[in-house]
Amino acid sequence: MKVAEFNVKKRFSEASGSCAVVDDNIKMELNKYGVYEETVLVNEDYELDSIVEYVSPNLNEEINESEIAEKLYDNIKEINYDKRIGYYISLYAGYVNEGDYREKASSGGMGTWIFKELFEKKLIDGVIHVKENPEKNSPIMFQYDISRSIDEIRAGAKTKYYPVEFSRVLKIVKEVPGRYAIVGIPSFIMAIRLLAEKDEVIKNRIKYTVGLICGHQKSSKFAEAIAWQVGIKPGNLKYINFRKKLLDKPANNYGVEITGLIDGNEVTTVKSTKELLGQNWGQGYFKTKASDFTDDVMNETADITLGDAWLQEYTKDSRGNNVIVVRNPVIDDLIKEGIESGKLNLDIVDKEIIFRSQAAHYRHTHDELAYRLYKRDKANEWKPKKRVEASNSVPLLRRKVQDLREEISTQSHLVYKKAVELDDLDYFKTEMGKLSRRYNQLYKLILIQKKGITGVINAIIRKVSKKISR
Ligand SMILES: Cc1cc2nc3c(=O)[nH]c(=O)nc-3n(C[C@H](O)[C@H](O)[C@H](O)COP(=O)(O)OP(=O)(O)OC[C@H]3O[C@@H](n4cnc5c(N)ncnc54)[C@H](O)[C@@H]3O)c2cc1C
């Protein structure tokens, strides 16, 4: 592929860094909107390495997630298959009982625990995951890194809603022999699988993949905008914990812990996400374009998939719970041993429970992708090849939701940049507040359509009488 063509298509790239692993003319850089982008160091006529296209999930038109997953898991004796979840041996919901893994994690702590188990049982020599950047003067706060001890593994716990890429660490993996496990969002794990198809060293050294469910990727400005809302101006943010568990609240009502400089003094603040603009994930503030062009909700090519158990029966415990989809027999054995020894407190759950925990995500990412693809066709634009077909047959109000989500995410990048230039956070709040209000009104309309006027009035009466009787 010529650079000129790559430069058009890369707007849809997940920007994992896989292209930079296979072609030294490509470098990963954060752009002016705080989103990773493949910067090409040669001119537009240059022919890039022939596998650049193959290793990027949205540029690859040869093989999809279902086909990769079939190669990996279809021959496992105890395997099951569900079209929404992909292959699975076991399905669970719950948390880690052992030590303080759960306390130190974002959800139930399985992400860090499974790495610890693989390492302790000498099944791997290193863990590739996302940690704080040790270079404190760098504007990049978090990055993929390699941990080679239990302490290092534990230090990488917690969800970072922050852009990352793995080209730097994968180059180390190629140089330093060993057995590694890696964690990533769906498009990143797919990128690893595609790289492994073309590169024997990566195939042999990446032994296990831990997949996260991912609503969408955020730009680095998401963190910056949160900090600014508590008085820490852009450039003064030192640390952010995106998932601070609030022990008096349900798990899905979490907080953000932010440390930074205000008037030259270092301060730490905890704020509930409910009090901050841009925290409604449906609205998609600071979302990357690629996130709207994946159809893989359940990280189908990962050996184990982990997410939040966003279900009332689990969210009532503020300490957090995971939903877990296991596809690899070795990992399945570790989990079964963990349950038997009491290190894990997991319920065996039905596939409907797993699906229900991600129902809204599935509707946006999978079902309504059809309409987003249709819009690209209508605009005569190139679009990635997906397992979902382009279609306009999404219901009218849902199409309006999709239109507004696209507008909100596009505008959030532009309006925020202008707010920084103006040194005026209120500009961001006012302009984006207008769009968020339109979004909320649209949802009220959907509610009326769903329940009818009488249904809505009854729901309000129920809510008010509940409040009065408290
Ligand atoms: C951008 C993003 C969006 C998400 N959206 C959803 C969602 O919509 N629904 C849902 O159910 N779950 C979502 N998750 C997953 C969820 O937040 C938890 O990460 C997951 O439940 C595992 O929690 P844990 O307590 O088991 O892991 P922990 O023990 O806290 O370990 C988390 C592991 O993930 C690694 N990690 C952190 N940030 C990243 C990153 N950006 N990329 C790759 N690895 C990372 C850490 O280094 C650590 O190894 C999302 C995660 C991310 C990163």
The ligand as a Tripos MOL2 file, in Angstrom:
@<TRIPOS>MOLECULE
LIG
   53    58     1     0     0
SMALL
NO_CHARGES

@<TRIPOS>ATOM
      1 C1        -10.4780    2.0760   27.6720 C.3       1 LIG1
      2 C2        -11.2300    1.0280   28.4660 C.ar      1 LIG1
      3 C3        -12.6210    0.9590   28.3590 C.ar      1 LIG1
      4 C4        -13.3350   -0.0300   29.0630 C.ar      1 LIG1
      5 N1        -14.6910   -0.1390   28.8930 N.ar      1 LIG1
      6 C5        -15.3800   -1.1250   29.5020 C.ar      1 LIG1
      7 C6        -16.7820   -1.2950   29.2920 C.ar      1 LIG1
      8 O1        -17.4010   -0.5420   28.5390 O.2       1 LIG1
      9 N2        -17.4340   -2.3210   29.9370 N.ar      1 LIG1
     10 C7        -16.7520   -3.1760   30.7670 C.ar      1 LIG1
     11 O2        -17.3860   -4.1000   31.2900 O.2       1 LIG1
     12 N3        -15.4190   -3.0440   30.9770 N.ar      1 LIG1
     13 C8        -14.7190   -2.0550   30.3680 C.ar      1 LIG1
     14 N4        -13.3630   -1.9120   30.5870 N.ar      1 LIG1
     15 C9        -12.6660   -2.9050   31.4420 C.3       1 LIG1
     16 C10       -12.7370   -2.5890   32.9320 C.3       1 LIG1
     17 O3        -12.5810   -1.2110   33.1570 O.3       1 LIG1
     18 C11       -11.6370   -3.3340   33.7390 C.3       1 LIG1
     19 O4        -10.3880   -3.0220   33.1800 O.3       1 LIG1
     20 C12       -11.8000   -4.8180   33.6950 C.3       1 LIG1
     21 O5        -13.0400   -5.1650   34.2720 O.3       1 LIG1
     22 C13       -10.6740   -5.5250   34.4970 C.3       1 LIG1
     23 O6        -10.7420   -5.1140   35.8150 O.3       1 LIG1
     24 P1         -9.9290   -5.8720   36.9680 P.3       1 LIG1
     25 O7        -10.3240   -5.3150   38.2740 O.co2     1 LIG1
     26 O8        -10.0790   -7.3300   36.7590 O.co2     1 LIG1
     27 O9         -8.4390   -5.5310   36.5360 O.3       1 LIG1
     28 P2         -7.1970   -4.8950   37.3160 P.3       1 LIG1
     29 O10        -6.6910   -5.8530   38.3100 O.co2     1 LIG1
     30 O11        -7.4860   -3.5110   37.7220 O.co2     1 LIG1
     31 O12        -6.1530   -4.8890   36.1020 O.3       1 LIG1
     32 C14        -6.3920   -4.1890   34.9250 C.3       1 LIG1
     33 C15        -5.3290   -4.5690   33.9130 C.3       1 LIG1
     34 O13        -5.6130   -3.8610   32.7070 O.3       1 LIG1
     35 C16        -4.4630   -3.1480   32.2780 C.3       1 LIG1
     36 N5         -4.8890   -1.9110   31.6220 N.ar      1 LIG1
     37 C17        -5.3090   -0.7640   32.2020 C.ar      1 LIG1
     38 N6         -5.6150    0.1480   31.2770 N.ar      1 LIG1
     39 C18        -5.4020   -0.4270   30.0820 C.ar      1 LIG1
     40 C19        -5.5350    0.0210   28.7390 C.ar      1 LIG1
     41 N7         -5.9520    1.2410   28.4380 N.pl3     1 LIG1
     42 N8         -5.2260   -0.8490   27.7470 N.ar      1 LIG1
     43 C20        -4.7870   -2.0950   28.0360 C.ar      1 LIG1
     44 N9         -4.6350   -2.5660   29.2830 N.ar      1 LIG1
     45 C21        -4.9410   -1.7360   30.2910 C.ar      1 LIG1
     46 C22        -3.6930   -2.8840   33.5470 C.3       1 LIG1
     47 O14        -2.3410   -2.6490   33.2910 O.3       1 LIG1
     48 C23        -3.9400   -4.1620   34.3440 C.3       1 LIG1
     49 O15        -3.0270   -5.1480   33.9900 O.3       1 LIG1
     50 C24       -12.6370   -0.9290   29.9180 C.ar      1 LIG1
     51 C25       -11.2400   -0.8310   30.0310 C.ar      1 LIG1
     52 C26       -10.5370    0.1300   29.3130 C.ar      1 LIG1
     53 C27        -9.0300    0.1940   29.4400 C.3       1 LIG1
@<TRIPOS>BOND
     1     1     2 1
     2     2     3 ar
     3     2    52 ar
     4     3     4 ar
     5     4     5 ar
     6     4    50 ar
     7     5     6 ar
     8     6     7 ar
     9     6    13 1
    10     7     8 2
    11     7     9 ar
    12     9    10 ar
    13    10    11 2
    14    10    12 ar
    15    12    13 ar
    16    13    14 ar
    17    14    15 1
    18    14    50 ar
    19    15    16 1
    20    16    17 1
    21    16    18 1
    22    18    19 1
    23    18    20 1
    24    20    21 1
    25    20    22 1
    26    22    23 1
    27    23    24 1
    28    24    25 2
    29    24    26 1
    30    24    27 1
    31    27    28 1
    32    28    29 2
    33    28    30 1
    34    28    31 1
    35    31    32 1
    36    32    33 1
    37    33    34 1
    38    33    48 1
    39    34    35 1
    40    35    36 1
    41    35    46 1
    42    36    37 ar
    43    36    45 ar
    44    37    38 ar
    45    38    39 ar
    46    39    40 ar
    47    39    45 ar
    48    40    41 1
    49    40    42 ar
    50    42    43 ar
    51    43    44 ar
    52    44    45 ar
    53    46    47 1
    54    46    48 1
    55    48    49 1
    56    50    51 ar
    57    51    52 ar
    58    52    53 1
@<TRIPOS>SUBSTRUCTURE
     1 LIG1         1 GROUP 0 **** ****
